[in-house]
């Protein structure tokens, strides 16, 4: 389907209005008037783009200011912004593939954090035997914070079975959780032999084109000195100023999203075909007749083949901007028999 304007809660196709429960605009920022006004003022100050290297002899103060706030909000020592979430992941993986002995991945890890020589973390229901190889001391493990088709954070307790003498770098792609979930779920692996690196797109909950890498100061310094970082243009400075000045708007919109999710949790009675959790704005399903029935009733959801190796991704996305009437219309159909 091709549309000629940005899709918020209403999408128009050939002059017909549909309710839209797709995309990743979780906090509804892209069409939020207060947010747009902050962005417009930021553009007046910083311009529409900045194509220079971060290592240029002219440095923009907004980068340091925004990255300090991002470090605080990711509960890390330091943060570094780049032009996209994909680049954030690729820079981290490129560096770690050269500085660790072996890389492992949890199932369905996003392509941004995948390396061609990465191995599955699990084999036959147990940790990959190569993790215990005495010749492997530095290990990188990559995972999404909330994997595709899941509605809760990845279960990491299995990693506690790794011998304590191993030095582990855990890379977490938080693109679909940053701004929605807190950091408490990571407390289970707060151990001395674990180093946690976070990457994320800011184009989901935060409505801004760009990416962030967050971790300890030493690691961020190493990424900052990579040729691919030095040679690339930085994230749009106007977007970074917008991120700083929109913190109250983000908080307000998050509260609206939580209220919408509580409403769904209270009134969603027929869940047999669906995967849903009240703290996450995606409802997953496998039966494609669900999409068909919703479309017949002028509701559009997300449905596409996510990667060349995956099946079809079918999900209903709840945003802060959906009204109670929107949710009622959706739930009337979901609670009926398919």
PEUR-V156590 format. One record per pair of residues at least 24 apart in sequence whose ideal C-beta (glycine too) atoms are under 10 Angstrom apart, sorted by sequence separation. I is the first residue (numbers start at 1). J is the second residue. D is the distance in whole Angstrom. If there is no record, write none. Layout:
i->{I,I}
j->{J,J}
d->{D,D}
This chain:
i->{6,7,8,86,88,89,90,104,118,153,170,171,172,174,175,176,178,180,181,195,210,211,257,288,290,291,6,85,86,87,88,89,90,93,115,167,168,169,170,171,172,173,174,175,176,179,180,210,286,291,5,54,86,102,104,137,146,147,150,167,168,169,170,171,172,173,174,175,178,179,197,209,210,286,288,290,54,85,86,104,113,115,139,140,141,142,143,145,146,162,164,166,167,168,169,170,171,172,173,174,175,177,178,179,208,209,287,299,54,84,85,102,114,131,137,138,139,140,141,142,143,144,145,146,148,153,160,164,165,166,167,168,169,170,171,172,173,175,176,177,178,179,208,286,101,102,113,132,134,137,138,139,140,141,142,143,144,145,146,147,152,156,159,160,162,164,175,176,210,284,285,301,112,113,131,132,136,137,138,139,140,141,142,143,144,145,146,155,156,159,163,164,174,175,208,209,210,284,285,299,102,113,127,131,132,134,138,139,140,141,142,144,145,146,153,154,157,160,162,174,208,212,282,283,284,285,298,299,101,109,110,112,126,127,131,144,145,153,156,157,159,162,207,208,283,284,297,102,109,110,125,133,144,145,152,153,155,156,202,206,210,282,283,297,101,102,109,110,127,132,146,160,178,208,281,282,283,299,101,102,104,105,106,108,109,126,127,131,145,146,153,159,207,208,281,282,283,294,297,299,100,101,102,103,104,105,106,107,108,122,145,175,178,203,206,207,281,282,294,297,100,101,102,103,104,105,106,107,110,121,131,175,202,206,281,296,100,101,102,103,104,105,106,109,110,121,145,156,174,202,208,280,281,99,100,101,102,103,104,105,108,109,146,207,281,294,100,107,108,145,174,202,206,275,276,293,294,99,100,106,107,108,121,145,202,274,281,293,96,107,108,171,172,207,274,276,96,97,107,172,207,290,293,96,171,206,290,95,96,109,170,205,293,96,108,169,207,292,93,107,283,92,106,205,290,93,106,205,285,289,92,106,169,283,287,106,205,264,89,106,141,145,285,139,264,104,140,142,145,263,140,142,261,267,104,113,260,264,276,112,113,114,260,263,268,113,260,267,274,112,257,259,260,263,267,270,273,109,111,113,257,258,260,268,269,109,110,112,256,257,260,264,267,268,270,271,104,106,109,256,257,260,263,267,270,271,273,101,110,255,256,257,259,263,266,267,269,270,272,273,101,103,105,106,110,253,254,256,260,261,264,268,269,270,272,100,253,260,264,267,268,270,100,103,252,253,263,267,270,100,99,250,264,179,179,96,95,179,180,96,179,205,92,180,93,179,180,92,92,180,89,89,113,88,89,113,88,112,85,112,85,86,110,112,85,110,85,182,74,181,112,180,181,74,180,96,180,95,177,74,176,73,92,176,73,92,93,176,75,76,92,70,75,91,74,75,88,90,73,88,89,75,88,89,87,88,89,86,88,85,87,88,205,85,86,205,85,82,84,85,84,85,95,79,80,84,85,76,82,91,99,75,76,79,81,90,92,74,76,88,89,91,75,87,88,92,96,99,151,152,74,85,87,88,89,95,151,74,84,85,86,88,150,151,152,74,83,84,85,87,88,96,149,151,153,81,83,84,85,92,95,96,150,151,152,153,70,82,83,85,95,151,152,81,82,94,151,70,81,82,92,95,150,151,80,81,82,92,95,146,151,70,80,81,91,94,150,151,79,80,81,91,94,95,149,151,79,80,92,94,95,146,148,150,78,79,80,88,91,94,149,76,78,79,146,148,149,76,77,78,91,149,74,76,77,78,90,91,73,74,75,76,77,78,80,74,76,77,78,80,71,73,74,76,77,78,79,80,82,87,91,70,72,77,78,87,70,71,76,77,78,80,66,70,71,76,80,67,78,87,66,67,71,78,82,67,82,88,84,87,71,80,83,26,29,82,83,24,26,82,83,84,24,27,82,83,26,27,67,81,82,83,26,80,81,80,81,81,83,149,81,148,81,148,149,81,148,149,148,149,151,148,149,149,148,39,67,39,55,66,54,55,70,73,35,36,63,66,69,35,62,63,30,35,62,66,67,70,29,55,56,60,62,63,66,69,70,73,29,32,54,55,62,65,66,69,29,30,31,53,54,55,61,62,64,65,66,68,24,27,28,29,30,53,54,60,62,63,66,73,25,26,27,29,30,53,54,56,62,65,66,69,24,25,26,27,28,29,53,54,55,62,65,24,25,26,27,53,54,60,23,24,26,51,52,53,54,60,62,25,51,52,62,24,50,51,49,50,50,51,50,49,50,48,49,50,47,49,46,47,48,49,50,46,47,45,46,43,45,46,114,42,43,44,46,42,43,46,111,42,43,45,46,110,111,41,42,110,111,40,42,43,108,111,39,42,43,108,38,39,41,42,41,42,108,39,40,42,108,38,39,42,38,39,41,42,37,38,36,38,39,35,38,39,37,38,37,35,36,38,35,38,34,37,29,36,32,34,35,34,35,33,29,32,32,34,35,27,34,29,32,29,32,27,27,27,29,27,28,27,26,27,26,28,27,28,27,26,26,27,26,25,26,24,24,21,21,21,21,19,18,18,22,23,19,21,22,23,24,18,19,20,21,22,23,18,19,20,21,22,17,18,19,20,21,22,16,18,19,20,22,13,11,13,11,31,32,11,30,32,29,31,24,26,28,29,30,25,26,27,28,29,7,22,24,26,27,28,1,21,22,23,25,26,27,28,21,22,24,25,26,21,23,25,3,20,21,22,21,1,20,20,21,20,19,19,21,19,20,21,19,19,21,9,19,8,9,10,19,9,8,9,8,9,10,9}
j->{30,31,32,110,112,113,114,128,142,177,194,195,196,198,199,200,202,204,205,219,234,235,281,312,314,315,31,110,111,112,113,114,115,118,140,192,193,194,195,196,197,198,199,200,201,204,205,235,311,316,31,80,112,128,130,163,172,173,176,193,194,195,196,197,198,199,200,201,204,205,223,235,236,312,314,316,81,112,113,131,140,142,166,167,168,169,170,172,173,189,191,193,194,195,196,197,198,199,200,201,202,204,205,206,235,236,314,326,82,112,113,130,142,159,165,166,167,168,169,170,171,172,173,174,176,181,188,192,193,194,195,196,197,198,199,200,201,203,204,205,206,207,236,314,130,131,142,161,163,166,167,168,169,170,171,172,173,174,175,176,181,185,188,189,191,193,204,205,239,313,314,330,142,143,161,162,166,167,168,169,170,171,172,173,174,175,176,185,186,189,193,194,204,205,238,239,240,314,315,329,133,144,158,162,163,165,169,170,171,172,173,175,176,177,184,185,188,191,193,205,239,243,313,314,315,316,329,330,133,141,142,144,158,159,163,176,177,185,188,189,191,194,239,240,315,316,329,135,142,143,158,166,177,178,185,186,188,189,235,239,243,315,316,330,135,136,143,144,161,166,180,194,212,242,315,316,317,333,136,137,139,140,141,143,144,161,162,166,180,181,188,194,242,243,316,317,318,329,332,334,136,137,138,139,140,141,142,143,144,158,181,211,214,239,242,243,317,318,330,333,137,138,139,140,141,142,143,144,147,158,168,212,239,243,318,333,138,139,140,141,142,143,144,147,148,159,183,194,212,240,246,318,319,138,139,140,141,142,143,144,147,148,185,246,320,333,140,147,148,185,214,242,246,315,316,333,334,140,141,147,148,149,162,186,243,315,322,334,138,149,150,213,214,249,316,318,139,140,150,215,250,333,336,140,215,250,334,140,141,154,215,250,338,142,154,215,253,338,140,154,330,140,154,253,338,142,155,254,334,338,142,156,219,334,338,158,257,316,142,159,194,198,338,193,318,159,195,197,200,318,197,199,318,324,162,171,318,322,334,171,172,173,319,322,327,173,320,327,334,173,318,320,321,324,328,331,334,171,173,175,319,320,322,330,331,172,173,175,319,320,323,327,330,331,333,334,168,170,173,320,321,324,327,331,334,335,337,166,175,320,321,322,324,328,331,332,334,335,337,338,167,169,171,172,176,319,320,322,326,327,330,334,335,336,338,167,320,327,331,334,335,337,168,171,320,321,331,335,338,169,169,320,334,250,251,169,169,253,254,171,254,281,169,257,171,257,258,171,173,261,171,173,197,173,175,199,175,199,173,200,174,175,199,201,175,201,178,279,172,279,211,279,280,174,280,197,281,197,280,178,280,178,197,281,179,198,199,282,182,183,199,178,183,199,183,184,197,199,183,198,199,186,199,200,199,200,201,199,201,199,201,202,319,200,201,320,201,199,201,202,202,203,213,198,199,203,204,196,202,211,219,196,197,200,202,211,213,196,198,210,211,213,198,210,211,215,219,222,274,275,198,209,211,212,213,219,275,199,209,210,211,213,275,276,277,200,209,210,211,213,214,222,275,277,279,208,210,211,212,219,222,223,277,278,279,280,198,210,211,213,223,279,280,210,211,223,280,200,211,212,222,225,280,281,211,212,213,223,226,277,282,202,212,213,223,226,282,283,212,213,214,224,227,228,282,284,213,214,226,228,229,280,282,284,213,214,215,223,226,229,284,212,214,215,282,284,285,213,214,215,228,286,212,214,215,216,228,229,212,213,214,215,216,217,219,214,216,217,218,220,212,214,215,217,218,219,220,221,223,228,232,212,214,219,220,229,213,214,219,220,221,223,210,214,215,220,224,212,223,232,212,213,217,224,228,214,229,235,232,235,220,229,232,176,179,232,233,175,177,233,234,235,176,179,234,235,179,180,220,234,235,236,180,234,235,235,236,237,239,306,239,306,240,307,310,243,310,311,311,313,315,313,314,315,315,207,235,208,224,235,224,225,240,243,206,207,234,237,240,207,234,235,203,208,235,239,240,243,203,229,230,234,236,237,240,243,244,247,204,207,229,230,237,240,241,244,205,206,207,229,230,231,237,238,240,241,242,244,201,204,205,206,207,230,231,237,239,240,243,250,203,204,205,207,208,231,232,234,240,243,244,247,203,204,205,206,207,208,232,233,234,241,244,204,205,206,207,233,234,240,204,205,207,232,233,234,235,241,243,207,233,234,244,207,233,234,233,234,235,236,236,236,237,236,237,238,236,238,236,237,238,239,240,237,238,237,238,236,238,239,307,236,237,238,240,237,238,241,306,238,239,241,242,306,307,238,239,307,308,238,240,241,306,309,238,241,242,307,238,239,241,242,242,243,309,241,242,244,310,241,242,245,242,243,245,246,242,243,242,244,245,242,245,246,245,246,246,245,246,248,246,249,246,249,242,249,246,248,249,249,250,249,246,249,250,252,253,246,253,249,252,250,253,249,250,251,253,252,253,253,253,254,254,256,256,257,257,257,280,281,281,281,282,281,282,281,282,283,294,294,294,295,299,300,297,299,300,301,302,297,298,299,300,301,302,298,299,300,301,302,298,299,300,301,302,303,298,300,301,302,304,298,298,300,299,319,320,300,319,321,319,321,315,317,319,320,321,317,318,319,320,321,300,315,317,319,320,321,295,315,316,317,319,320,321,322,316,317,319,320,321,317,319,321,300,317,318,319,319,300,319,321,322,322,322,323,326,325,326,327,326,327,330,319,329,319,320,321,330,321,321,322,322,323,326,326}
d->{6,9,9,9,7,4,9,6,7,7,6,9,7,5,8,9,8,8,10,7,9,7,6,7,7,10,6,9,8,8,9,8,10,8,8,10,6,8,7,8,7,8,7,5,9,7,6,4,8,9,10,9,5,9,8,10,10,10,10,6,5,5,5,5,5,5,4,4,7,3,9,8,7,8,7,8,9,6,10,7,10,8,6,10,6,9,7,5,9,10,7,6,9,7,8,7,8,7,7,9,9,9,6,6,8,7,8,9,9,9,10,6,7,9,7,8,7,8,7,8,7,7,7,8,9,7,7,8,7,10,8,9,6,9,7,9,9,8,6,8,8,10,8,7,10,8,4,9,10,6,5,5,5,5,4,6,5,5,9,9,9,8,9,7,10,5,6,8,6,8,5,9,9,8,9,8,8,6,8,7,8,7,8,7,8,8,5,10,8,6,9,10,9,9,9,6,8,7,7,7,8,8,6,6,7,10,8,9,6,9,7,8,7,5,10,9,6,8,8,10,4,10,10,9,5,7,9,6,9,10,9,9,9,8,8,7,4,4,6,8,9,9,9,8,6,8,8,9,5,9,10,10,8,8,9,8,9,5,8,9,8,5,4,9,7,5,6,5,6,9,9,10,8,6,10,7,8,7,4,10,7,9,7,9,6,9,7,7,10,7,10,8,9,6,9,6,7,10,9,10,9,6,8,8,7,7,7,9,7,8,7,8,9,10,9,9,6,8,8,6,9,5,6,4,5,5,4,9,9,8,9,10,7,6,4,9,4,7,7,8,7,7,7,8,8,8,10,9,9,9,9,9,7,7,6,9,9,7,9,10,5,9,10,8,9,6,4,7,5,8,9,10,8,9,9,6,8,8,10,7,9,7,10,9,7,10,9,9,9,10,8,10,10,10,8,9,10,8,10,10,9,9,8,5,9,7,8,10,10,9,10,8,6,9,10,9,9,9,8,9,9,9,6,9,6,7,9,8,9,6,9,9,8,8,6,9,9,9,8,10,9,8,9,10,7,10,10,9,9,9,9,9,6,10,10,6,5,9,9,10,8,10,8,9,9,5,7,8,7,6,7,9,9,7,8,9,9,9,10,10,7,9,6,9,8,10,5,8,9,4,9,6,10,6,10,8,10,10,7,4,9,8,6,5,6,9,10,9,7,8,8,9,9,9,10,9,9,4,10,6,9,9,9,10,9,9,7,9,9,10,8,7,5,7,9,8,4,6,7,10,7,8,9,9,8,8,9,8,9,6,9,10,9,7,10,6,10,9,7,7,7,9,9,7,7,10,9,6,10,10,8,6,10,9,9,7,9,7,8,10,9,9,9,8,5,10,10,10,10,7,9,8,8,8,7,8,7,10,8,7,9,8,6,9,8,9,9,8,9,9,6,9,4,8,7,9,10,9,9,9,5,8,4,9,9,7,9,9,8,7,10,9,10,6,8,9,3,9,7,7,9,7,10,8,10,8,8,8,10,9,10,9,8,10,8,10,6,10,7,9,8,7,9,9,4,8,9,8,10,9,5,9,6,6,8,8,6,10,7,8,7,5,8,6,6,8,7,7,4,9,9,10,7,4,10,10,6,5,8,9,6,10,9,9,8,9,10,7,7,10,6,8,7,6,5,9,4,9,7,7,10,10,9,9,9,5,7,7,6,10,6,9,7,8,6,7,9,8,6,5,10,10,10,9,9,7,7,8,10,7,10,7,9,8,9,4,9,9,6,10,5,10,7,8,8,9,10,9,8,7,6,9,7,4,7,7,8,6,9,10,8,6,5,5,9,4,7,5,9,5,9,9,9,9,9,8,7,9,9,8,9,5,10,9,4,9,9,6,9,8,8,6,10,6,9,8,6,8,10,7,9,10,9,9,9,9,7,10,10,10,9,8,6,8,9,7,6,8,10,9,7,8,7,6,7,6,7,8,9,7,6,8,6,10,4,10,9,10,10,9,9,6,7,9,9,9,7,9,10,7,10,6,9,8,9,9,10,8,9,8,8,9,9,9,9,9,6,8,9,6,10,8,9,9,10,9,8,8,10,9,10,8,10,7,4,7,9,9,9,8,7,5,5,8,7,6,7,10,9,9,7,9,9,9,10,8,9,10,9,9,10,6,5,6,10,5,10,7,6,10,9,6,5,3,9,7,8,9,5,10,6,8,7,8,5,7,8,8,7,8,10,5,6,4,8,9,7,7,5,9,9,8,9,10,7,8,9,10,10,7,5,7,8,10,7,9,8,6,9,10,7,6,5,8,9,8,9,8,8,8,7,10,10,4,7,8,4,9,7,9,10,9,10,8,8,8,5,6,9,4,9,7,9,9,6,9,7,9,10,9,8,9,9,10,7,4,9,9,10,8,8,5,8,9,10,9,9,9,7,8,5,7,5,10,8,9,10,9,9,9,9,7,5,8,10,5,10,10,10,10,6,7,8,10,9,10,9,9,5,5,8,10,8,6,10,8,8,10,9,7,9,7,7,8,6,10,7,9,6,4,9,6,9,8,8,8,6,6,9,9,5,10,9,9,9,10,10,8,8,9,9,8,10,10,9,6,6,10,9,9,6,8,7,5,7,5,5,5,5,4,7,6,7,8,8,8,7,5,9,10,9,10,10,8,10,10,8,6,10,8,9,7,10,7,5,8,9,8,8,7,4,9,8,8,7,6,5,4,10,9,8,6,6,7,9,8,5,5,9,9,10,5,8,8,10,9,7,10,8,7,9,10,7,9,8,10,8,9,9,9,6,10,6,7,6,8,10,9,7,5,6,5,9,7,9,6}
